[in-house]
Amino acid sequence: MPAQSAITPEEKNKVKSAIPASSNKIFGAAVARIYYAYPDPRRWSYAGLQGAIVLSKDNNTNTMNFKLVDTDGTRGVIWEHELYDGFEFFQDRAFFHSFPGDQCMVGFVYADEAEAKTFFKKVNSKKDLATAKKTPTRTKSKKKAAVGKGKIDKSMISGPQSGSFIHGLIRHG
């Protein structure tokens, strides 16, 4: 069954069309569904979104992102989340990974455990690289935002504060 659930060449083409190489670098992709621990932080709910979850870097903004590409239709990117400074990515199960989102925990359930394992390694190797590369450019971005057009830059927004949410998944050792 793993051969059926891995990303097909057609799905890869949809990912490449939705996330163009001219302005992005794709590090990895896997077939997955998105879940939220909301409104009850102890219970996961299916968000109704599935497709190819992609780890990519936007070269224009120098940010790392998760983007969900619609592989069943033609809607392109249907969900995205930026990896912020201090981003943590948890491997709760071989096929389930989670991370603190803006208002709740977000989870990915993968169609293939081998893809999940590879994707987890990619995320954890690239998230630190992204933070290290962003640090020098953040100072410049702040200065440009303050002097420039009054736009809000992501470096002006703090990440989640410790204790500001409750992890919704019980882990058994």
Protein Blocks (a to p, Z undefined) as FASTA:
>chain_A
ZZmmmccfklmmmmmmmmcfklpccfbdcddddddddfblkbccdehiacdddddddfkl
opacdddddfkbmnopabdcdddehiacddfbfkbccdddfkbccddddfbfklmmmmmm
mmmmmmmmmmmmmmmmmmmmmmmmmmmnopacfklpccddehiaccfbdcdZZ
